């Protein structure tokens, strides 16, 4: 049986001097926002990423915070919708 899931995808990049060092991605199930997958620090340029570890780490955390905030917004909207 085919199951189709609608989801929201959030993507981000960490750039150092205009060059992409890392990519980040999060996917949130629209029907069940509790269901979220997140991939942080996908190395595009390993040497650049490692040479700028603190910047990359800070941006990974920033992306994760943004993904969690979106998930929480979706959860709140779903709870509000179910309460009506």
PDB file of N, CA, C and O in Angstrom, chain B, residues numbered from 101:
ATOM      1  N   UNK B 101       0.841  -1.170   0.000  1.00  0.00           N
ATOM      2  CA  UNK B 101       0.000   0.000   0.000  1.00  0.00           C
ATOM      3  C   UNK B 101       0.895   1.244   0.000  1.00  0.00           C
ATOM      4  O   UNK B 101       1.842   1.336   0.781  1.00  0.00           O
ATOM      5  N   UNK B 102       0.597   2.163  -0.851  1.00  0.00           N
ATOM      6  CA  UNK B 102       1.364   3.398  -0.960  1.00  0.00           C
ATOM      7  C   UNK B 102       0.991   4.362   0.158  1.00  0.00           C
ATOM      8  O   UNK B 102      -0.188   4.600   0.420  1.00  0.00           O
ATOM      9  N   UNK B 103       1.983   4.898   0.796  1.00  0.00           N
ATOM     10  CA  UNK B 103       1.786   5.941   1.791  1.00  0.00           C
ATOM     11  C   UNK B 103       2.515   7.182   1.298  1.00  0.00           C
ATOM     12  O   UNK B 103       3.703   7.127   0.978  1.00  0.00           O
ATOM     13  N   UNK B 104       1.807   8.293   1.237  1.00  0.00           N
ATOM     14  CA  UNK B 104       2.398   9.551   0.790  1.00  0.00           C
ATOM     15  C   UNK B 104       2.471  10.482   1.985  1.00  0.00           C
ATOM     16  O   UNK B 104       1.489  10.667   2.703  1.00  0.00           O
ATOM     17  N   UNK B 105       3.631  11.063   2.190  1.00  0.00           N
ATOM     18  CA  UNK B 105       3.840  11.957   3.318  1.00  0.00           C
ATOM     19  C   UNK B 105       4.241  13.330   2.808  1.00  0.00           C
ATOM     20  O   UNK B 105       5.149  13.462   1.988  1.00  0.00           O
ATOM     21  N   UNK B 106       3.563  14.336   3.296  1.00  0.00           N
ATOM     22  CA  UNK B 106       3.914  15.720   2.974  1.00  0.00           C
ATOM     23  C   UNK B 106       4.908  16.187   4.037  1.00  0.00           C
ATOM     24  O   UNK B 106       4.680  16.005   5.233  1.00  0.00           O
ATOM     25  N   UNK B 107       5.996  16.782   3.597  1.00  0.00           N
ATOM     26  CA  UNK B 107       6.998  17.236   4.559  1.00  0.00           C
ATOM     27  C   UNK B 107       7.549  18.608   4.172  1.00  0.00           C
ATOM     28  O   UNK B 107       7.411  19.073   3.040  1.00  0.00           O
ATOM     29  N   UNK B 108       8.172  19.222   5.154  1.00  0.00           N
ATOM     30  CA  UNK B 108       8.823  20.516   4.968  1.00  0.00           C
ATOM     31  C   UNK B 108      10.317  20.285   5.095  1.00  0.00           C
ATOM     32  O   UNK B 108      10.775  19.640   6.038  1.00  0.00           O
ATOM     33  N   UNK B 109      11.073  20.812   4.148  1.00  0.00           N
ATOM     34  CA  UNK B 109      12.523  20.652   4.182  1.00  0.00           C
ATOM     35  C   UNK B 109      13.178  22.012   4.401  1.00  0.00           C
ATOM     36  O   UNK B 109      12.865  22.994   3.727  1.00  0.00           O
ATOM     37  N   UNK B 110      14.079  22.036   5.346  1.00  0.00           N
ATOM     38  CA  UNK B 110      14.853  23.228   5.664  1.00  0.00           C
ATOM     39  C   UNK B 110      16.298  22.917   5.301  1.00  0.00           C
ATOM     40  O   UNK B 110      16.824  21.873   5.688  1.00  0.00           O
ATOM     41  N   UNK B 111      16.947  23.818   4.556  1.00  0.00           N
ATOM     42  CA  UNK B 111      18.351  23.597   4.203  1.00  0.00           C
ATOM     43  C   UNK B 111      19.172  24.820   4.579  1.00  0.00           C
ATOM     44  O   UNK B 111      18.656  25.937   4.637  1.00  0.00           O
ATOM     45  N   UNK B 112      20.434  24.599   4.831  1.00  0.00           N
ATOM     46  CA  UNK B 112      21.330  25.698   5.163  1.00  0.00           C
ATOM     47  C   UNK B 112      22.745  25.383   4.714  1.00  0.00           C
ATOM     48  O   UNK B 112      23.104  24.222   4.516  1.00  0.00           O
ATOM     49  N   UNK B 113      23.538  26.422   4.557  1.00  0.00           N
ATOM     50  CA  UNK B 113      24.949  26.243   4.211  1.00  0.00           C
ATOM     51  C   UNK B 113      25.804  27.121   5.115  1.00  0.00           C
ATOM     52  O   UNK B 113      25.409  28.218   5.509  1.00  0.00           O
ATOM     53  N   UNK B 114      26.961  26.616   5.423  1.00  0.00           N
ATOM     54  CA  UNK B 114      27.964  27.402   6.136  1.00  0.00           C
ATOM     55  C   UNK B 114      29.031  27.765   5.121  1.00  0.00           C
ATOM     56  O   UNK B 114      29.678  26.895   4.538  1.00  0.00           O
ATOM     57  N   UNK B 115      29.203  29.060   4.920  1.00  0.00           N
ATOM     58  CA  UNK B 115      30.204  29.539   3.965  1.00  0.00           C
ATOM     59  C   UNK B 115      31.320  30.248   4.713  1.00  0.00           C
ATOM     60  O   UNK B 115      31.083  30.980   5.674  1.00  0.00           O
ATOM     61  N   UNK B 116      32.521  30.018   4.257  1.00  0.00           N
ATOM     62  CA  UNK B 116      33.709  30.700   4.769  1.00  0.00           C
ATOM     63  C   UNK B 116      34.319  31.435   3.582  1.00  0.00           C
ATOM     64  O   UNK B 116      34.731  30.810   2.605  1.00  0.00           O
ATOM     65  N   UNK B 117      34.376  32.748   3.665  1.00  0.00           N
ATOM     66  CA  UNK B 117      34.890  33.577   2.571  1.00  0.00           C
ATOM     67  C   UNK B 117      34.232  33.227   1.233  1.00  0.00           C
ATOM     68  O   UNK B 117      34.896  33.164   0.199  1.00  0.00           O
ATOM     69  N   UNK B 118      32.910  33.000   1.273  1.00  0.00           N
ATOM     70  CA  UNK B 118      32.158  32.734   0.062  1.00  0.00           C
ATOM     71  C   UNK B 118      32.220  31.303  -0.440  1.00  0.00           C
ATOM     72  O   UNK B 118      31.600  30.983  -1.454  1.00  0.00           O
ATOM     73  N   UNK B 119      32.951  30.436   0.242  1.00  0.00           N
ATOM     74  CA  UNK B 119      33.089  29.040  -0.177  1.00  0.00           C
ATOM     75  C   UNK B 119      32.295  28.162   0.798  1.00  0.00           C
ATOM     76  O   UNK B 119      32.420  28.308   2.014  1.00  0.00           O
ATOM     77  N   UNK B 120      31.481  27.252   0.258  1.00  0.00           N
ATOM     78  CA  UNK B 120      30.676  26.383   1.113  1.00  0.00           C
ATOM     79  C   UNK B 120      31.576  25.366   1.811  1.00  0.00           C
ATOM     80  O   UNK B 120      32.304  24.607   1.171  1.00  0.00           O
ATOM     81  N   UNK B 121      31.503  25.374   3.141  1.00  0.00           N
ATOM     82  CA  UNK B 121      32.258  24.413   3.945  1.00  0.00           C
ATOM     83  C   UNK B 121      31.369  23.240   4.346  1.00  0.00           C
ATOM     84  O   UNK B 121      31.797  22.087   4.313  1.00  0.00           O
ATOM     85  N   UNK B 122      30.112  23.548   4.730  1.00  0.00           N
ATOM     86  CA  UNK B 122      29.190  22.512   5.194  1.00  0.00           C
ATOM     87  C   UNK B 122      27.771  22.808   4.726  1.00  0.00           C
ATOM     88  O   UNK B 122      27.406  23.954   4.460  1.00  0.00           O
ATOM     89  N   UNK B 123      26.989  21.751   4.635  1.00  0.00           N
ATOM     90  CA  UNK B 123      25.554  21.852   4.354  1.00  0.00           C
ATOM     91  C   UNK B 123      24.807  21.243   5.530  1.00  0.00           C
ATOM     92  O   UNK B 123      25.329  20.396   6.255  1.00  0.00           O
ATOM     93  N   UNK B 124      23.567  21.699   5.699  1.00  0.00           N
ATOM     94  CA  UNK B 124      22.720  21.200   6.777  1.00  0.00           C
ATOM     95  C   UNK B 124      21.328  20.988   6.192  1.00  0.00           C
ATOM     96  O   UNK B 124      20.914  21.720   5.293  1.00  0.00           O
ATOM     97  N   UNK B 125      20.606  19.989   6.699  1.00  0.00           N
ATOM     98  CA  UNK B 125      19.258  19.725   6.203  1.00  0.00           C
ATOM     99  C   UNK B 125      18.392  19.168   7.323  1.00  0.00           C
ATOM    100  O   UNK B 125      18.855  18.401   8.168  1.00  0.00           O
ATOM    101  N   UNK B 126      17.146  19.564   7.312  1.00  0.00           N
ATOM    102  CA  UNK B 126      16.158  19.028   8.251  1.00  0.00           C
ATOM    103  C   UNK B 126      14.870  18.802   7.473  1.00  0.00           C
ATOM    104  O   UNK B 126      14.493  19.615   6.629  1.00  0.00           O
ATOM    105  N   UNK B 127      14.203  17.700   7.763  1.00  0.00           N
ATOM    106  CA  UNK B 127      12.921  17.388   7.144  1.00  0.00           C
ATOM    107  C   UNK B 127      11.920  17.123   8.257  1.00  0.00           C
ATOM    108  O   UNK B 127      12.160  16.309   9.149  1.00  0.00           O
ATOM    109  N   UNK B 128      10.794  17.824   8.190  1.00  0.00           N
ATOM    110  CA  UNK B 128       9.753  17.706   9.207  1.00  0.00           C
ATOM    111  C   UNK B 128       8.480  17.199   8.547  1.00  0.00           C
ATOM    112  O   UNK B 128       8.041  17.740   7.532  1.00  0.00           O
ATOM    113  N   UNK B 129       7.889  16.157   9.127  1.00  0.00           N
ATOM    114  CA  UNK B 129       6.636  15.606   8.629  1.00  0.00           C
ATOM    115  C   UNK B 129       5.526  16.622   8.912  1.00  0.00           C
ATOM    116  O   UNK B 129       5.299  16.979  10.068  1.00  0.00           O
ATOM    117  N   UNK B 130       4.842  17.082   7.884  1.00  0.00           N
ATOM    118  CA  UNK B 130       3.794  18.095   8.045  1.00  0.00           C
ATOM    119  C   UNK B 130       2.609  17.594   8.859  1.00  0.00           C
ATOM    120  O   UNK B 130       1.998  18.360   9.603  1.00  0.00           O
ATOM    121  N   UNK B 131       2.282  16.314   8.722  1.00  0.00           N
ATOM    122  CA  UNK B 131       1.143  15.747   9.447  1.00  0.00           C
ATOM    123  C   UNK B 131       1.494  15.400  10.891  1.00  0.00           C
ATOM    124  O   UNK B 131       0.634  15.431  11.771  1.00  0.00           O
ATOM    125  N   UNK B 132       2.740  15.076  11.125  1.00  0.00           N
ATOM    126  CA  UNK B 132       3.204  14.707  12.459  1.00  0.00           C
ATOM    127  C   UNK B 132       4.547  15.392  12.714  1.00  0.00           C
ATOM    128  O   UNK B 132       5.597  14.772  12.548  1.00  0.00           O
ATOM    129  N   UNK B 133       4.523  16.667  13.117  1.00  0.00           N
ATOM    130  CA  UNK B 133       5.767  17.427  13.282  1.00  0.00           C
ATOM    131  C   UNK B 133       6.757  16.839  14.294  1.00  0.00           C
ATOM    132  O   UNK B 133       7.933  17.202  14.294  1.00  0.00           O
ATOM    133  N   UNK B 134       6.286  15.936  15.152  1.00  0.00           N
ATOM    134  CA  UNK B 134       7.219  15.261  16.067  1.00  0.00           C
ATOM    135  C   UNK B 134       8.268  14.477  15.286  1.00  0.00           C
ATOM    136  O   UNK B 134       9.371  14.226  15.770  1.00  0.00           O
ATOM    137  N   UNK B 135       7.895  14.097  14.066  1.00  0.00           N
ATOM    138  CA  UNK B 135       8.765  13.297  13.218  1.00  0.00           C
ATOM    139  C   UNK B 135       9.674  14.232  12.412  1.00  0.00           C
ATOM    140  O   UNK B 135       9.253  14.816  11.413  1.00  0.00           O
ATOM    141  N   UNK B 136      10.916  14.363  12.860  1.00  0.00           N
ATOM    142  CA  UNK B 136      11.877  15.247  12.199  1.00  0.00           C
ATOM    143  C   UNK B 136      13.212  14.529  12.065  1.00  0.00           C
ATOM    144  O   UNK B 136      13.686  13.891  13.006  1.00  0.00           O
ATOM    145  N   UNK B 137      13.808  14.640  10.894  1.00  0.00           N
ATOM    146  CA  UNK B 137      15.174  14.151  10.714  1.00  0.00           C
ATOM    147  C   UNK B 137      16.053  15.353  10.444  1.00  0.00           C
ATOM    148  O   UNK B 137      15.646  16.299   9.770  1.00  0.00           O
ATOM    149  N   UNK B 138      17.268  15.305  10.981  1.00  0.00           N
ATOM    150  CA  UNK B 138      18.168  16.444  10.821  1.00  0.00           C
ATOM    151  C   UNK B 138      19.578  15.936  10.542  1.00  0.00           C
ATOM    152  O   UNK B 138      20.053  15.001  11.187  1.00  0.00           O
ATOM    153  N   UNK B 139      20.229  16.555   9.587  1.00  0.00           N
ATOM    154  CA  UNK B 139      21.606  16.235   9.228  1.00  0.00           C
ATOM    155  C   UNK B 139      22.418  17.519   9.319  1.00  0.00           C
ATOM    156  O   UNK B 139      22.180  18.477   8.584  1.00  0.00           O
ATOM    157  N   UNK B 140      23.367  17.520  10.222  1.00  0.00           N
ATOM    158  CA  UNK B 140      24.184  18.709  10.452  1.00  0.00           C
ATOM    159  C   UNK B 140      25.622  18.475  10.019  1.00  0.00           C
ATOM    160  O   UNK B 140      26.149  17.371  10.156  1.00  0.00           O
ATOM    161  N   UNK B 141      26.245  19.509   9.500  1.00  0.00           N
ATOM    162  CA  UNK B 141      27.675  19.464   9.208  1.00  0.00           C
ATOM    163  C   UNK B 141      28.068  18.478   8.139  1.00  0.00           C
ATOM    164  O   UNK B 141      29.076  17.784   8.274  1.00  0.00           O
ATOM    165  N   UNK B 142      27.283  18.402   7.069  1.00  0.00           N
ATOM    166  CA  UNK B 142      27.653  17.555   5.944  1.00  0.00           C
ATOM    167  C   UNK B 142      28.814  18.257   5.246  1.00  0.00           C
ATOM    168  O   UNK B 142      28.637  19.305   4.624  1.00  0.00           O
ATOM    169  N   UNK B 143      29.975  17.680   5.355  1.00  0.00           N
ATOM    170  CA  UNK B 143      31.196  18.336   4.889  1.00  0.00           C
ATOM    171  C   UNK B 143      31.239  18.406   3.356  1.00  0.00           C
ATOM    172  O   UNK B 143      31.230  17.383   2.672  1.00  0.00           O
ATOM    173  N   UNK B 144      31.287  19.621   2.845  1.00  0.00           N
ATOM    174  CA  UNK B 144      31.451  19.858   1.418  1.00  0.00           C
ATOM    175  C   UNK B 144      32.935  20.094   1.144  1.00  0.00           C
ATOM    176  O   UNK B 144      33.478  19.620   0.147  1.00  0.00           O
ATOM    177  N   UNK B 145      33.572  20.828   2.037  1.00  0.00           N
ATOM    178  CA  UNK B 145      35.008  21.119   1.944  1.00  0.00           C
ATOM    179  C   UNK B 145      35.601  20.805   3.319  1.00  0.00           C
ATOM    180  O   UNK B 145      35.636  21.654   4.210  1.00  0.00           O
ATOM    181  N   UNK B 146      36.064  19.571   3.466  1.00  0.00           N
ATOM    182  CA  UNK B 146      36.516  19.075   4.769  1.00  0.00           C
ATOM    183  C   UNK B 146      37.629  19.929   5.365  1.00  0.00           C
ATOM    184  O   UNK B 146      37.578  20.261   6.549  1.00  0.00           O
ATOM    185  N   UNK B 147      38.620  20.287   4.579  1.00  0.00           N
ATOM    186  CA  UNK B 147      39.735  21.059   5.122  1.00  0.00           C
ATOM    187  C   UNK B 147      39.287  22.451   5.574  1.00  0.00           C
ATOM    188  O   UNK B 147      39.753  22.955   6.596  1.00  0.00           O
ATOM    189  N   UNK B 148      38.388  23.064   4.815  1.00  0.00           N
ATOM    190  CA  UNK B 148      37.860  24.382   5.183  1.00  0.00           C
ATOM    191  C   UNK B 148      37.019  24.280   6.455  1.00  0.00           C
ATOM    192  O   UNK B 148      37.096  25.137   7.336  1.00  0.00           O
ATOM    193  N   UNK B 149      36.230  23.238   6.534  1.00  0.00           N
ATOM    194  CA  UNK B 149      35.399  23.006   7.715  1.00  0.00           C
ATOM    195  C   UNK B 149      36.262  22.802   8.958  1.00  0.00           C
ATOM    196  O   UNK B 149      35.998  23.398  10.002  1.00  0.00           O
ATOM    197  N   UNK B 150      37.271  21.982   8.850  1.00  0.00           N
ATOM    198  CA  UNK B 150      38.142  21.698   9.994  1.00  0.00           C
ATOM    199  C   UNK B 150      38.979  22.907  10.395  1.00  0.00           C
ATOM    200  O   UNK B 150      39.270  23.096  11.577  1.00  0.00           O
ATOM    201  N   UNK B 151      39.364  23.717   9.430  1.00  0.00           N
ATOM    202  CA  UNK B 151      40.153  24.915   9.728  1.00  0.00           C
ATOM    203  C   UNK B 151      39.318  26.006  10.396  1.00  0.00           C
ATOM    204  O   UNK B 151      39.861  26.917  11.021  1.00  0.00           O
ATOM    205  N   UNK B 152      38.010  25.907  10.262  1.00  0.00           N
ATOM    206  CA  UNK B 152      37.082  26.895  10.830  1.00  0.00           C
ATOM    207  C   UNK B 152      36.074  26.208  11.743  1.00  0.00           C
ATOM    208  O   UNK B 152      34.871  26.458  11.669  1.00  0.00           O
ATOM    209  N   UNK B 153      36.583  25.352  12.591  1.00  0.00           N
ATOM    210  CA  UNK B 153      35.755  24.503  13.434  1.00  0.00           C
ATOM    211  C   UNK B 153      34.765  25.285  14.287  1.00  0.00           C
ATOM    212  O   UNK B 153      33.595  24.912  14.365  1.00  0.00           O
ATOM    213  N   UNK B 154      35.204  26.345  14.919  1.00  0.00           N
ATOM    214  CA  UNK B 154      34.316  27.112  15.813  1.00  0.00           C
ATOM    215  C   UNK B 154      33.168  27.759  15.041  1.00  0.00           C
ATOM    216  O   UNK B 154      32.022  27.720  15.488  1.00  0.00           O
ATOM    217  N   UNK B 155      33.463  28.345  13.902  1.00  0.00           N
ATOM    218  CA  UNK B 155      32.419  28.962  13.076  1.00  0.00           C
ATOM    219  C   UNK B 155      31.436  27.906  12.598  1.00  0.00           C
ATOM    220  O   UNK B 155      30.224  28.109  12.663  1.00  0.00           O
ATOM    221  N   UNK B 156      31.945  26.796  12.126  1.00  0.00           N
ATOM    222  CA  UNK B 156      31.076  25.723  11.634  1.00  0.00           C
ATOM    223  C   UNK B 156      30.220  25.159  12.762  1.00  0.00           C
ATOM    224  O   UNK B 156      29.028  24.916  12.574  1.00  0.00           O
ATOM    225  N   UNK B 157      30.807  24.954  13.909  1.00  0.00           N
ATOM    226  CA  UNK B 157      30.063  24.430  15.058  1.00  0.00           C
ATOM    227  C   UNK B 157      28.946  25.397  15.456  1.00  0.00           C
ATOM    228  O   UNK B 157      27.821  24.975  15.724  1.00  0.00           O
ATOM    229  N   UNK B 158      29.256  26.680  15.493  1.00  0.00           N
ATOM    230  CA  UNK B 158      28.253  27.692  15.857  1.00  0.00           C
ATOM    231  C   UNK B 158      27.103  27.700  14.849  1.00  0.00           C
ATOM    232  O   UNK B 158      25.942  27.818  15.240  1.00  0.00           O
ATOM    233  N   UNK B 159      27.411  27.576  13.570  1.00  0.00           N
ATOM    234  CA  UNK B 159      26.364  27.594  12.558  1.00  0.00           C
ATOM    235  C   UNK B 159      25.561  26.304  12.551  1.00  0.00           C
ATOM    236  O   UNK B 159      24.373  26.329  12.228  1.00  0.00           O
ATOM    237  N   UNK B 160      26.180  25.165  12.900  1.00  0.00           N
ATOM    238  CA  UNK B 160      25.425  23.922  13.065  1.00  0.00           C
ATOM    239  C   UNK B 160      24.387  24.094  14.165  1.00  0.00           C
ATOM    240  O   UNK B 160      23.225  23.721  14.008  1.00  0.00           O
ATOM    241  N   UNK B 161      24.831  24.668  15.285  1.00  0.00           N
ATOM    242  CA  UNK B 161      23.919  24.899  16.411  1.00  0.00           C
ATOM    243  C   UNK B 161      22.799  25.863  16.021  1.00  0.00           C
ATOM    244  O   UNK B 161      21.642  25.659  16.389  1.00  0.00           O
ATOM    245  N   UNK B 162      23.146  26.903  15.283  1.00  0.00           N
ATOM    246  CA  UNK B 162      22.146  27.884  14.834  1.00  0.00           C
ATOM    247  C   UNK B 162      21.110  27.221  13.931  1.00  0.00           C
ATOM    248  O   UNK B 162      19.913  27.483  14.054  1.00  0.00           O
ATOM    249  N   UNK B 163      21.573  26.363  13.023  1.00  0.00           N
ATOM    250  CA  UNK B 163      20.652  25.664  12.128  1.00  0.00           C
ATOM    251  C   UNK B 163      19.753  24.715  12.920  1.00  0.00           C
ATOM    252  O   UNK B 163      18.547  24.657  12.680  1.00  0.00           O
ATOM    253  N   UNK B 164      20.329  23.982  13.849  1.00  0.00           N
ATOM    254  CA  UNK B 164      19.540  23.057  14.658  1.00  0.00           C
ATOM    255  C   UNK B 164      18.468  23.812  15.448  1.00  0.00           C
ATOM    256  O   UNK B 164      17.325  23.365  15.539  1.00  0.00           O
ATOM    257  N   UNK B 165      18.846  24.960  16.018  1.00  0.00           N
ATOM    258  CA  UNK B 165      17.874  25.784  16.747  1.00  0.00           C
ATOM    259  C   UNK B 165      16.739  26.227  15.830  1.00  0.00           C
ATOM    260  O   UNK B 165      15.578  26.211  16.239  1.00  0.00           O
ATOM    261  N   UNK B 166      17.057  26.622  14.596  1.00  0.00           N
ATOM    262  CA  UNK B 166      16.036  27.062  13.639  1.00  0.00           C
ATOM    263  C   UNK B 166      15.102  25.908  13.271  1.00  0.00           C
ATOM    264  O   UNK B 166      13.892  26.099  13.157  1.00  0.00           O
ATOM    265  N   UNK B 167      15.661  24.723  13.088  1.00  0.00           N
ATOM    266  CA  UNK B 167      14.843  23.554  12.748  1.00  0.00           C
ATOM    267  C   UNK B 167      13.909  23.192  13.900  1.00  0.00           C
ATOM    268  O   UNK B 167      12.736  22.891  13.680  1.00  0.00           O
ATOM    269  N   UNK B 168      14.421  23.221  15.108  1.00  0.00           N
ATOM    270  CA  UNK B 168      13.592  22.908  16.278  1.00  0.00           C
ATOM    271  C   UNK B 168      12.510  23.968  16.468  1.00  0.00           C
ATOM    272  O   UNK B 168      11.379  23.637  16.823  1.00  0.00           O
ATOM    273  N   UNK B 169      12.839  25.222  16.238  1.00  0.00           N
ATOM    274  CA  UNK B 169      11.850  26.297  16.354  1.00  0.00           C
ATOM    275  C   UNK B 169      10.716  26.093  15.348  1.00  0.00           C
ATOM    276  O   UNK B 169       9.548  26.273  15.693  1.00  0.00           O
ATOM    277  N   UNK B 170      11.045  25.720  14.115  1.00  0.00           N
ATOM    278  CA  UNK B 170      10.024  25.470  13.104  1.00  0.00           C
ATOM    279  C   UNK B 170       9.168  24.276  13.507  1.00  0.00           C
ATOM    280  O   UNK B 170       7.944  24.319  13.387  1.00  0.00           O
ATOM    281  N   UNK B 171       9.797  23.227  13.978  1.00  0.00           N
ATOM    282  CA  UNK B 171       9.057  22.050  14.443  1.00  0.00           C
ATOM    283  C   UNK B 171       8.086  22.440  15.552  1.00  0.00           C
ATOM    284  O   UNK B 171       6.932  22.012  15.551  1.00  0.00           O
ATOM    285  N   UNK B 172       8.552  23.247  16.493  1.00  0.00           N
ATOM    286  CA  UNK B 172       7.693  23.673  17.602  1.00  0.00           C
ATOM    287  C   UNK B 172       6.529  24.539  17.125  1.00  0.00           C
ATOM    288  O   UNK B 172       5.422  24.434  17.653  1.00  0.00           O
ATOM    289  N   UNK B 173       6.772  25.391  16.132  1.00  0.00           N
ATOM    290  CA  UNK B 173       5.695  26.199  15.546  1.00  0.00           C
ATOM    291  C   UNK B 173       4.633  25.301  14.913  1.00  0.00           C
ATOM    292  O   UNK B 173       3.435  25.524  15.084  1.00  0.00           O
ATOM    293  N   UNK B 174       5.085  24.293  14.185  1.00  0.00           N
ATOM    294  CA  UNK B 174       4.154  23.370  13.539  1.00  0.00           C
ATOM    295  C   UNK B 174       3.361  22.572  14.572  1.00  0.00           C
ATOM    296  O   UNK B 174       2.163  22.345  14.401  1.00  0.00           O
ATOM    297  N   UNK B 175       4.029  22.150  15.641  1.00  0.00           N
ATOM    298  CA  UNK B 175       3.343  21.424  16.710  1.00  0.00           C
ATOM    299  C   UNK B 175       2.285  22.296  17.380  1.00  0.00           C
ATOM    300  O   UNK B 175       1.172  21.838  17.641  1.00  0.00           O
ATOM    301  N   UNK B 176       2.631  23.548  17.657  1.00  0.00           N
ATOM    302  CA  UNK B 176       1.690  24.469  18.296  1.00  0.00           C
ATOM    303  C   UNK B 176       0.483  24.710  17.393  1.00  0.00           C
ATOM    304  O   UNK B 176      -0.653  24.732  17.868  1.00  0.00           O
ATOM    305  N   UNK B 177       0.721  24.890  16.103  1.00  0.00           N
ATOM    306  CA  UNK B 177      -0.376  25.112  15.159  1.00  0.00           C
ATOM    307  C   UNK B 177      -1.276  23.883  15.085  1.00  0.00           C
ATOM    308  O   UNK B 177      -2.498  24.010  15.008  1.00  0.00           O
ATOM    309  N   UNK B 178      -0.675  22.691  15.109  1.00  0.00           N
ATOM    310  CA  UNK B 178      -1.454  21.454  15.044  1.00  0.00           C
ATOM    311  C   UNK B 178      -2.293  21.310  16.320  1.00  0.00           C
ATOM    312  O   UNK B 178      -3.464  20.938  16.251  1.00  0.00           O
ATOM    313  N   UNK B 179      -1.705  21.602  17.469  1.00  0.00           N
ATOM    314  CA  UNK B 179      -2.443  21.508  18.732  1.00  0.00           C
ATOM    315  C   UNK B 179      -3.602  22.494  18.757  1.00  0.00           C
ATOM    316  O   UNK B 179      -4.693  22.170  19.226  1.00  0.00           O
ATOM    317  N   UNK B 180      -3.360  23.695  18.251  1.00  0.00           N
ATOM    318  CA  UNK B 180      -4.403  24.716  18.195  1.00  0.00           C
ATOM    319  C   UNK B 180      -5.542  24.280  17.269  1.00  0.00           C
ATOM    320  O   UNK B 180      -6.720  24.462  17.578  1.00  0.00           O
ATOM    321  N   UNK B 181      -5.164  23.703  16.135  1.00  0.00           N
ATOM    322  CA  UNK B 181      -6.142  23.212  15.159  1.00  0.00           C
ATOM    323  C   UNK B 181      -6.988  22.087  15.759  1.00  0.00           C
ATOM    324  O   UNK B 181      -8.201  22.042  15.553  1.00  0.00           O
ATOM    325  N   UNK B 182      -6.356  21.192  16.492  1.00  0.00           N
ATOM    326  CA  UNK B 182      -7.073  20.069  17.101  1.00  0.00           C
ATOM    327  C   UNK B 182      -7.972  20.522  18.249  1.00  0.00           C
ATOM    328  O   UNK B 182      -8.973  19.870  18.546  1.00  0.00           O
ATOM    329  N   UNK B 183      -7.628  21.617  18.887  1.00  0.00           N
ATOM    330  CA  UNK B 183      -8.422  22.141  20.005  1.00  0.00           C
ATOM    331  C   UNK B 183      -9.712  22.815  19.534  1.00  0.00           C
ATOM    332  O   UNK B 183     -10.675  22.933  20.292  1.00  0.00           O
ATOM    333  N   UNK B 184      -9.718  23.252  18.284  1.00  0.00           N
ATOM    334  CA  UNK B 184     -10.895  23.964  17.749  1.00  0.00           C
ATOM    335  C   UNK B 184     -12.042  23.039  17.444  1.00  0.00           C
ATOM    336  O   UNK B 184     -13.094  23.488  16.990  1.00  0.00           O
TER     337      UNK B 184
END
